[in-house]
Amino acid sequence: MRSPYGLISTTIAATSLLSSAVAAFDASSPTNVAVYWGQGSNQARLVETCKNSAIDIVIVSFLNVFPDQGPGGFPGTNFGNACGGSVYKNNGVDTDLLSDCPNIGADISACQTTYGKKVLLSLGGGAPLDYYIANDASATSFADFLWGAFGPQTSAWTTANKPRPFGSASVDGFDYDIESEISPAPANAPDYQTRGYATMINYLKNTLFPQDTSKSYYISGAPQCVLPDAHLSSVIAASWFDFVFVQFYNTPYCSARAGINHAAGTTTNDISYDGWANSSSLNPNVRISIGLVINMPF
């Protein structure tokens, strides 16, 4: 499982890192800072990350098992040391969906109301890598599960097989960090790397999110810096993303380091940011950010 990392917009101003005031979140701002939280074996509670005034978005990671592969037909989660080993059952089957995460729900609420952060839930991640969406029907049912389990709490989502892992807390949207690698590809899904994601995201954006008008909900993605990204480039072109946090660190020839070396005249390779900024996106105003591995005091 990949370690948490910080994602910093290319135009971030140094002064924003020093501000201690809690300001209203502006999705169009070029200075938003997002970080991933959830995979540390010794990590502090989520709320400790939210106390950092430099951060605007915290992405809880990961929901790393998808319903089509998960035991009992539920998705599964892994949040490092923040949860115990207990899981929900569905029709008598132990699923991979963690049920004992005592502080995450309360911390999400504190992050939002006390510290003014947006909190997203990330799907995918770097391990396991066998997750995919089987078809469009699975895509919409998966979205319905996410909305019921992690979106606004409703009376319709109260039975035993409709869990709320974070209690009454509601995330502010969902992040897609899709890195699945299956060899050979599933016989029923040769296009497993992209199948169903656009359907799922557009259903969330156009059908589910409008059901709650009390706040705004967001979709983000974290593709590799290679263009096109095998998983998300076509999805970004066909469905709504508010933020794209490109991983400019995993692939040397298109990374941030390649850009630094190119500027120094020591290599012909360059960071692929311009390519991403000019790539096709259904949302013409999508925010493209540079994803970096950084050390933060939490």
Secondary structure, 3 states (H helix, E strand, C coil): CCCCCEEECCCCCHHHHCCCCCCCCCCCCCCCEEEEECCCCCCCCHHHHHCCCCCCEEEEEEECECCCCCHHHCCECCCHHHCCCCEEEECCEEEEEECCCCCHHHHHHHHHHCCCCEEEEEEECCCCCCCCCCCHHHHHHHHHHHHHHHCCCCCCCCCCCCCCCCCCCCCCEEEEECCCCCCCCCCCCCCCCCCCHHHHHHHHHHHHHHHCCCCCCEEEECCECCCCCCCCHHHHHHCCCCEEEEECCCCHHHCHHHHHHHHCCCCCCCCCHHHHHCCCCCCCCCEEEEEECCCCCC
